[in-house]
Amino acid sequence: MFTFEVLDANKLYFCSDSHYFHFNITKYCHRPFESRKEMDDALIANWNSVVPEDGIVVHCGDFMLPHKNGDKEYKKIWDNLNFKTLILCRGNHDRIDCGTYVYDNKTVIVIDIAKIKVEGIEIMACHYPLLAYPADYQVFGHIHTLYDGTCYGIDGDVTNKLRKTQYDVGVDQNGYTPVSYWQLVDIFRNKAKNG
């Protein structure tokens, strides 16, 4: 299993299910965009509004819907995003091989599942919610929980089965913006407190 230790929690962010280049996602998830370009531009602007240039982002898959296999289409988006390190846990729409991709001063690590160590805790990250995970918390995407907490489609009942230590970091639930580590800490504290 890939393990990544983060030394500065202030630089750590999480997200999932951006679905760049995939305009049909606006219908499935009720996204408020009139065109693919508007959606992609908004997602890029929102990302850059919170992630610093030296940020670390854990993306839990379905980064985009590429037309071809490989990193060329991904790079078109990566070039426009703030980050120093991007850990991409592949989703069912991603068409890129696992490995490390280095462009200028950016590193992209593509894997299927990762354990992130930060502030003495472990966070398991992958595209899908897991029934069991050897970590304190698990972050995922795939089920497209919406801003109001609802989840539609074949995965609509998944949210009823999640533990208090799991959270969907998908952009649809989080204002189309990555979630900081500190926001995630608050989310888990509130879930533990409110049952």
Phi, psi and omega in degrees: 000140179283127178240135182229123179261128180258123182272335180237100183299337180293345182259003188261132181222156180227145172198177180197163170055046174296318180057044173306147179068008187239081186292333179300339179298337179295327177287314184295324187245012177056041179286140189272047183242144183270344180207163177299317180299317179299317179296309181300316180297319179294318179297319178294313180298317179296316177303308184292341179286341181240328184271125177285165181299334178258024182284163175242122181240130172257113181253121186271039167095170190052049177301316181205174172246087183285157177274334182228158175287154177108183189264355187299314180290323177300317183301327179301323177279314181306322180300336183262359184254144173284128169176156170257321178229129175239124174255112182254110174272110189303139175254181183292343177264346183285136180236071182212141181286149173297145180153185179249128180243127181240127179228118181050244182255019181246142176237131176243124178250117182255121181216182178259327181211142183222150170247121180258126177253126182203136176053033178079008177240164178240133180238119176276131181234131172199178185287327188252148172293138184253150175285326179220145181205134181275068181200169178289323183222161174226131174245148187203183175222228172071316188274352175054055172298132182271171184304333181266007178089355179280160179216125185251170174085197186294341179259014185301332181269357183297321183299333178286346184255358184283152174275166178293346182261017178238148180208136176277110181270014179301148184296334182295330180271345191237040175064028179058034186219143174300151180260131178286161176304318183291325174297318179297318176302314179297320178300313181292323177298315180295321178296319180293322183287320186266000176070000000 
